Amino acid sequence: MPDNDATDAGGSRAREGARRTPARKGLVVEMTQAQAATRRGEDTDGAGAPAVRWRGEDVPVIGSYDVVVVGGGASGSACGIRCAMEGLSTLVVDRYSLLGGSATNALVCPMMPTYVDHLEVLRMVEGGLAATGAPTRDDYTTMVWFAPEQLGMVLEDLLYDNGGQALYDATLVGVVCEAGRITHAVLSVVEGLVAVAADGFVDASGDAALARAAGVATSAGDEEGANQVSSLRFTMGGVDVERYRDYVLSLDDHFSPLVDGYFFESAMVAGRGFKLEPTFRRGVEAGILREEDLRYYQTFSLPGKPGCIALNCPHVASMRSNTTAVARTAALREAHGTIRRLARFLREMMPGFEGSYVMQVAPLIGIRESWRVRGKYLLTEDDYARQARFDDGVVKGDWYIDVHSNKKGLYHNNTYRHGDYYEIPWRSMVCDEVPNLAVVGRCISATFLMQASVRILPTVIDMGDVAGSACALSARSGVALADLDGSRLRRFA
Ligand SMILES: Cc1cc2nc3c(=O)[nH]c(=O)nc-3n(C[C@H](O)[C@H](O)[C@H](O)COP(=O)(O)OP(=O)(O)OC[C@H]3O[C@@H](n4cnc5c(N)ncnc54)[C@H](O)[C@@H]3O)c2cc1C
């Protein structure tokens, strides 16, 4: 695709002033003397501030970095932390006000169990969580437990303590490209539009927002475009967890191995033989619950918060495609009603919940899967089945193919023994279209089914960690992210 070729920042092209170039996917990318000079760190406009031309507007450039990470979720934060540890000037941009993404703002916890070696940033994160005094481990599983806001603050500390920075309340709205590379991310912030410049960019937005803005090919959903079911999580306080656990265990419910200790987990999925289902059915008979409310119910303890639990529900199965704001809003509206019904049912009919109350409804809907980048390598369910190994395998994954499907109910492909794993190649984290872009987290290049395995927290944190190392290697070597030899990024034999 032709692009702006004003690569000589101080040369004739810059002196020619504004030049319009062919749009990428509806983006108007313009180059001005201001932009060229900005890359040299010069003041350029009348007010003495650098600016870049975007869609006919001079957008002030508020910073220039080695790396800008768009999306401060688990993967983006890990990437920012690693970049900062490598000495790169690093900015992590997020539209919310605390790092952690889905894990903090969608109240997603704990980290699902895995049985493979993980990388350093994940260990640092767990260390930071443990330093808060709250337990991170139970006696029975390999889950890492955390309270959502604690994770966000630990990530923030790790980013800043290593010299990185965050920019909160900043939503990516577009990019400026030059010679096929992203030069600036354009952000909507409280004062209007601003831009940040960088040599390398990482899309950790979950929704592939940066990649889409830059014209990278993506897909969303299954073969019919149906995304995984989204959920709106909430938390409850005032729960007598011991009384609740006693009740669940009295039903001969063996879903949770956590038969004693601080942590407890429980679940009920209609029609799957869960021992809690008759209790929920009584809620329907009493007119408190609706049939669809029984679709998926799951609870987890919250470390450091006795009497509080996190609920991984309700499922919003009515939203087949989550790729529009209108669809997400309708889903939220529906889920708010479901949460009211569930909370009332639990309070009135579930032993242990008599004095309970809703503490928090997630401010962010839990999106399991939306857009996925089409990268240099498309990771597939066949790679899961064959426990794929790659020369450029950089992350180990072992979570099963865990699809919360609108059509099939739950689709679980759980074939691995502890210690089995597949590798995620570096090529599934970079693309052909934009050389200085890496993609991490739940929107990497994977099929619908395979994404359902790679998406869990320990795996996406490892992706961010590796991508941070890649940014450092790219900066040192001058080789673009997409052209790096991924075998140099492997940290395991
Ligand atoms: C309901 C639900 C339950 C789950 N349960 C578990 C579980 O129990 N354990 C587990 O390990 N995993 C679980 N997962 C999976 C896991 O939580 C996610 O896959 C993981 O958190 C994704 O991390 P990420 O960094 O890729 O994306 P996210 O955490 O989603 O982060 C993306 C970030 O990008 C930001 N962003 C997006 N667009 C823009 C933009 N335009 N401008 C600026 N910022 C932007 C967002 O604000 C967000 O902070 C669950 C997921 C869901 C949805």
The ligand as an SDF file (V2000), in Angstrom:
LIG
                    3D

 53 58  0  0  0  0  0  0  0  0999 V2000
  -15.7750  -12.7080   31.6600 C   0  0  0  0  0  0  0  0  0  0  0  0
  -14.3550  -13.1650   31.5720 C   0  0  0  0  0  0  0  0  0  0  0  0
  -13.8930  -14.0670   32.4880 C   0  0  0  0  0  0  0  0  0  0  0  0
  -12.5780  -14.5010   32.4380 C   0  0  0  0  0  0  0  0  0  0  0  0
  -12.0970  -15.3150   33.4190 N   0  0  0  0  0  0  0  0  0  0  0  0
  -10.7670  -15.5300   33.4930 C   0  0  0  0  0  0  0  0  0  0  0  0
  -10.2120  -16.1300   34.6580 C   0  0  0  0  0  0  0  0  0  0  0  0
  -10.9220  -16.4660   35.6060 O   0  0  0  0  0  0  0  0  0  0  0  0
   -8.8550  -16.3100   34.6910 N   0  0  0  0  0  0  0  0  0  0  0  0
   -8.0430  -15.9710   33.6520 C   0  0  0  0  0  0  0  0  0  0  0  0
   -6.8300  -16.1800   33.7430 O   0  0  0  0  0  0  0  0  0  0  0  0
   -8.5450  -15.3720   32.5420 N   0  0  0  0  0  0  0  0  0  0  0  0
   -9.8800  -15.1300   32.4690 C   0  0  0  0  0  0  0  0  0  0  0  0
  -10.3970  -14.4620   31.3970 N   0  0  0  0  0  0  0  0  0  0  0  0
   -9.5040  -14.0880   30.2770 C   0  0  0  0  0  0  0  0  0  0  0  0
   -8.6420  -12.8830   30.6030 C   0  0  0  0  0  0  0  0  0  0  0  0
   -9.2100  -12.1020   31.6080 O   0  0  0  0  0  0  0  0  0  0  0  0
   -8.4630  -11.9700   29.3900 C   0  0  0  0  0  0  0  0  0  0  0  0
   -8.3000  -12.7000   28.2150 O   0  0  0  0  0  0  0  0  0  0  0  0
   -7.2260  -11.0850   29.6020 C   0  0  0  0  0  0  0  0  0  0  0  0
   -7.4250  -10.3170   30.7630 O   0  0  0  0  0  0  0  0  0  0  0  0
   -6.9970  -10.2210   28.3940 C   0  0  0  0  0  0  0  0  0  0  0  0
   -5.9020   -9.3810   28.6410 O   0  0  0  0  0  0  0  0  0  0  0  0
   -5.4350   -8.3740   27.5140 P   0  0  0  0  0  0  0  0  0  0  0  0
   -4.3010   -7.6060   28.0810 O   0  0  0  0  0  0  0  0  0  0  0  0
   -5.2430   -9.0910   26.2480 O   0  0  0  0  0  0  0  0  0  0  0  0
   -6.6950   -7.4330   27.2510 O   0  0  0  0  0  0  0  0  0  0  0  0
   -7.5250   -6.5380   28.2760 P   0  0  0  0  0  0  0  0  0  0  0  0
   -7.2660   -6.9180   29.6700 O   0  0  0  0  0  0  0  0  0  0  0  0
   -8.9210   -6.5790   27.8120 O   0  0  0  0  0  0  0  0  0  0  0  0
   -6.8950   -5.1040   28.0940 O   0  0  0  0  0  0  0  0  0  0  0  0
   -7.1560   -4.2850   26.9840 C   0  0  0  0  0  0  0  0  0  0  0  0
   -6.9330   -2.8610   27.4450 C   0  0  0  0  0  0  0  0  0  0  0  0
   -6.9420   -2.0230   26.3180 O   0  0  0  0  0  0  0  0  0  0  0  0
   -7.6580   -0.8590   26.6400 C   0  0  0  0  0  0  0  0  0  0  0  0
   -8.1690   -0.3110   25.3980 N   0  0  0  0  0  0  0  0  0  0  0  0
   -8.9770   -0.9100   24.4880 C   0  0  0  0  0  0  0  0  0  0  0  0
   -9.2180   -0.0920   23.4600 N   0  0  0  0  0  0  0  0  0  0  0  0
   -8.5420    1.0450   23.7160 C   0  0  0  0  0  0  0  0  0  0  0  0
   -8.3990    2.2580   23.0280 C   0  0  0  0  0  0  0  0  0  0  0  0
   -8.9860    2.4800   21.8400 N   0  0  0  0  0  0  0  0  0  0  0  0
   -7.6460    3.2270   23.5930 N   0  0  0  0  0  0  0  0  0  0  0  0
   -7.0450    3.0300   24.7930 C   0  0  0  0  0  0  0  0  0  0  0  0
   -7.1350    1.8890   25.4860 N   0  0  0  0  0  0  0  0  0  0  0  0
   -7.8800    0.9070   24.9520 C   0  0  0  0  0  0  0  0  0  0  0  0
   -8.7430   -1.3230   27.5780 C   0  0  0  0  0  0  0  0  0  0  0  0
   -9.2190   -0.2680   28.3830 O   0  0  0  0  0  0  0  0  0  0  0  0
   -8.0250   -2.3880   28.3900 C   0  0  0  0  0  0  0  0  0  0  0  0
   -7.4450   -1.8510   29.5450 O   0  0  0  0  0  0  0  0  0  0  0  0
  -11.7150  -14.0310   31.4070 C   0  0  0  0  0  0  0  0  0  0  0  0
  -12.1850  -13.1040   30.4890 C   0  0  0  0  0  0  0  0  0  0  0  0
  -13.4910  -12.6670   30.5710 C   0  0  0  0  0  0  0  0  0  0  0  0
  -13.9570  -11.6380   29.6110 C   0  0  0  0  0  0  0  0  0  0  0  0
  1  2  1  0
  2  3  1  0
  2 52  2  0
  3  4  2  0
  4  5  1  0
  4 50  1  0
  5  6  2  0
  6  7  1  0
  6 13  1  0
  7  8  2  0
  7  9  1  0
  9 10  1  0
 10 11  2  0
 10 12  1  0
 12 13  2  0
 13 14  1  0
 14 15  1  0
 14 50  1  0
 15 16  1  0
 16 17  1  0
 16 18  1  0
 18 19  1  0
 18 20  1  0
 20 21  1  0
 20 22  1  0
 22 23  1  0
 23 24  1  0
 24 25  2  0
 24 26  1  0
 24 27  1  0
 27 28  1  0
 28 29  2  0
 28 30  1  0
 28 31  1  0
 31 32  1  0
 32 33  1  0
 33 34  1  0
 33 48  1  0
 34 35  1  0
 35 36  1  0
 35 46  1  0
 36 37  1  0
 36 45  1  0
 37 38  2  0
 38 39  1  0
 39 40  1  0
 39 45  2  0
 40 41  1  0
 40 42  2  0
 42 43  1  0
 43 44  2  0
 44 45  1  0
 46 47  1  0
 46 48  1  0
 48 49  1  0
 50 51  2  0
 51 52  1  0
 52 53  1  0
M  END
$$$$
